[in-house]
Amino acid sequence: MKLIVAVVQDKDAPRFLGELVRKGFKATKLSSTGGFLREGNTTVLVGVEDDQVESILDLVRKNCRSREQLVTPLTASGGAVDACIPYPVEVVVGGATVFVLGVERCVRT
């Protein structure tokens, strides 16, 4: 058995979770925040048998897309305001980060 931990962008989460449910998978949704952009993410936990891992990864690939987004970098505090004027920069966001972990035992009550 495996535990899949998928961290997906909030924009992709409803579509991804909907597909999981339609395919008959049970999942737990956790709200999380990314460290780089400090924006909302959704962490999805799915327990599956070993032979179902690729099915989940296919759903991730089909529903969690990377995209370009304009962000304004944070300025360092304590410096002169005139020294650094932040301009928006384009970065790639989205997609998913997926961890597949071995599970020794699963108990449902």
Secondary structure as UniProt FT lines:
FT   STRAND          2..9
FT   TURN            10..12
FT   HELIX           13..22
FT   TURN            23..24
FT   STRAND          28..33
FT   STRAND          40..48
FT   HELIX           50..52
FT   HELIX           53..63
FT   STRAND          66..71
FT   TURN            77..78
FT   HELIX           81..83
FT   STRAND          89..94
FT   STRAND          96..102
//
